[in-house]
Amino acid sequence: MIVVPVKEGENIERALKKFKRKFEKTGVVKELRRRQQFDKPSVVAREEKMHAIYVQHMQQKED
């Protein structure tokens, strides 16, 4: 549970901004979106491999 202490006289906009920041850091929304569809382990592994190849290619390109 996220708790945002609000001081006396503190702007509600600022408290809401703190809440949103804490909520974003928990990663709840990202996890929810990830769980909406099932990806086969082979597909996930293939995507990770392709990403690693891309990153390696970009690093070699910089050198």
Number of C-alpha atoms within 10 A of each C-alpha: 4 9 8 13 10 13 9 6 6 10 10 11 9 11 15 13 12 16 16 13 11 14 14 12 11 11 10 11 12 11 10 10 9 11 10 8 8 8 11 9 9 9 10 12 12 12 12 12 12 12 12 12 12 12 12 11 11 11 10 9 8 6 5
